[in-house]
């Protein structure tokens, strides 16, 4: 059973953990902002930032291009345009339908 002082010490370890060289159990030394300096000088962190930026950029471009193609396709004069619109809209309906069936099952 923990007493109040131990809880406060654990909270300080968690909140102050980025400013100390500790293993979340025993704080060894106060390092200040050295952890942040190490973070920004580590090449793995820089590579992960670059990868994340490239992934977000490629994903944004891909989603916009595919959306534009679908919009042009669904607004063009083709056969079965209403069927394609229905197929495109079915996932929006299914979520509400499933939730409705679940609540119907719960309340009956």
Secondary structure, DSSP 8 states (H G I E B T S, - for coil): ---HHHHHHHHHHHHSGGGEEE-SSSEEEE-TTHHHHHHHH-HHHHHHHHHHHHHHHHHHHHHHHHHHHHHHHHHSS-TTHHHHHHHHHHHHHHHHHHHHHHHHHHH-
